């Protein structure tokens, strides 16, 4: 998210995400589970597995995951869509939103999907607790 933008002004229903995470997450190490393109309204929905981490580590030496959720975002009136590398995992470094009016969106890839697009609006459709069956 662009530091100059107020998430609540730019992303519709952002409070659904903030209620779970305490703030808008960076989406670092998040995983894009599915994408749906719809020609009606020229929109795209993305289901993204997101979590925060504690300072403690588990038995395997990994940071303990908190607030594991699947966030569904809708991007409305998309244009200039570019996607590459979608595969079985699709881990991203970040999800950035920049601009006012038309928004520039980027899913910065770590492994798998990289995506850029512009859109007129971003909406949080839902935030649901993570269950293995949603991402398997």
Buried (B, 14 or more C-beta within 10 A) or exposed (E): BBEEBEBEEBBBBBBBBBEBBEEBBBBBBBBBBBBEEEEEEBBBBBBBBBBBBEEEEEEEEEBEEEBBBBBBBBBBEBEEBEBEEBEEEBBBBBBBBBEEEEBBBBBBBBBBBBBBBBBBBBBBBBBEEBEEEBBE
